[in-house]
């Protein structure tokens, strides 16, 4: 999966990311949310800067993950993408002095995935950070996934895996709810 993602052309990524951004921003759950939690994308992931910028422009409270210690992350509020610094694993994150937002205050979560299935389960990168975080919130959760990585067969799962409310690709929004 990672090799396929690395082989994409910049233009294909740009078009895919734009389509996914438009789909996210068009969701009723996103539009009505007051507090958004969104991952900060690496070069290999679906880009999220445009989503974060849109949420900030709409006056939403935006929080992004910060890795605190192995396996644990917090949601930290940001006012601008310029506040982000390279953190653990080279992923941009807010500084430690940014306010922590409690998971129960979040209305809409956007999470990354390597691939996903039609039942809303996602395969991440093996750290379990997002599953541990998502079990603390009742927020609507959307995983961003390239259509070619949306699997028709169920992913293997563990008892700790948390399903998403929807999987958003450049071609469709798939929702089980």
N, C-alpha and C positions, 0 to 999 in steps of 0.2 A: 504493500500500500504506500509506504513512504517513497519507494522508487518511482511509482506512478506519479505521485504528487510532485516530486522533484523534476520530472520530465515535462511538466506543463510549460507552455510558452507564457511569457509575461502578458501578452494580449489575451490569451485564453483565461488566465487568472483574473485579469482586470474585469473582463466581461462577466465571469462567474461571480466574482465578489460584488459587482454592482447589482446583478440580478438578486443575489441573496440579501443584500442590504435593503433593496426596495421591498422585498417580500417581508422582511422583519419589520420595517417601518410601517408597513401597511396592515399589520396584524392589529385587531381590536385590542388584544391583551397588551400589546406594546403601547398603543396610543393612549389607553386609559391608565397605564402604570405611572405611579408617581416616583418610584425608586427602581432603578435598573441596575442589575449586576451584569457585567460583561467582561469576558476574558480579553486580555491583550494578546493579539495574534503574533505568532512567530512568522517568519517568511514562508514557512511551509503550510500554514493554516489559513482558513478562510479569514480574510482581513476584516477587522472590526472598527478601525479608526473612524470610518464614515458613520457607523451606527452610534458610536460614542459621541461624535460631534453633533449628530442629529439630536440625540437625547439631551445634550447640554443646551443646544439652541432652543429646544422646546421647553426649557426650564425644569427638566426632570432632575432629580437627584441621581447622580451616577456614582457607582462604586465598582471597583475592579479588584481582582485578587492580589494579595500579597502573601508570599510564602513566609511563614513565621519560623517553623522548624520542620523537620522531616514529616511529611504526611499531613501537615496542618496549614491551612491558609485562612486569612480573614478578608472580609470585604472592607476596603478603605475608600472613603469618599474622595472624589477629585472634582476640580473645577475646570480643568484644562488637560489636554493630552500632553502639554509641555511639562507638566509636573512629574511625568513618568521617568524613571531611571532604570538602567539595566539591573536586574535582580538575579535571583536563583535561576539556574539553567539559561541565563542570558535573556530571560523574558522580562519585558518592561513591567514595572510595578510602581506603585506609589511609595513615597518615603514613609518611614515608620511613624512620623509625627502626624500623618493624615488621620482624620477621625475614623474610628471603626464603626461600621454600620451592622447592627445585629441582623442575623439572617431572617428573623421574623418581620423585619421592617421592609424587606425587599418584595416587590410585586412581580417582577419579571426578570428571569435569569437567562443569560445567553452563554452556552458552554461549548467548548470545542469537542471534536471527535475525530478519530482516525477513520472510523466507519460506523454505521448505525444500521439497525434493522427496522422493519415496519411496525414493530411493537413498541418503539420508542427507546429501546436500549442502545447504548453507545459503547464503543470501544475507545477508551482514552489511550493514554501513554503509559499506563501501568502504575502510576503512583497512588491512585485512589483519592486524590485531593478533592475532586469534584463530587464524588459519591459521598464522602464524609461531610462535605459542606451542604449538599442538596438535602440530606436527610434532616437538616436543621431548619428548613424553610418550606412553606407551603406555596411559594411563588410559582407562577406559570413558568415552565422551563422549556427553552428551545435549544436544540443542538443544531449547529451549522455543519452541513455535510455536502461534499461534492456528490452530484447525482450518481456518478459512476461507483461511488462507495456506499450507496444505499443498498443494502442486501435484502434479497427476497426471502432468505432463510434466516431463522432466528440465530442470533449470536449466542455462543456459550455464555452463561451468566452465573454469578455467585449470589448468595443471599444478600450481600451488601450492595449490589448494583441497583441504582435508582433509575427508573425509566423517565424519559422526558415527555412532556405534554405534546410536543411536536418536533419533527425533524424538518429542517428547512434546507432545500437544495436550490440550485439555480433554475430548476424546472417545476418544482412543486413544493407545497407545504403539506406534509403528511402528518395527520393528527389522529390519535386514537380516541380523543375526548371530544 
